[in-house]
């Protein structure tokens, strides 16, 4: 009797783990959703310029100056990391998981060491 309880418990925990992985995979944010998050965070409207190795946009400041912003995305399928690169300097890195963005670095020059392995 005791043995079947542990088997049942193992299947329930395994099923919940698989369900969480499928849910994380389905809700992994895109670059577009990150840019919307970034625009809402800083209250600046951005105009899309094009896409090359990253997601390039220009942020208009004071009407004339345009600042190039490229977003570096490292995709782990169940979650992703996003780092804006402004004037070739890395900004705050965010972890995108379950459709939300969590800040994982302090900002300039504080790029997480474990992400450097994936560049």
Secondary structure, DSSP 8 states (H G I E B T S, - for coil): -HHHHHHHHHHHHHHHHHHHHHHHHHT---HHHHHHHHHHHHT--EEEEEESSSEEEEEEETTTEEEEEEEEEEE-SS-EEEEEEETTEEEEEEEEETTEEEE-S-STT---HHHHTT-
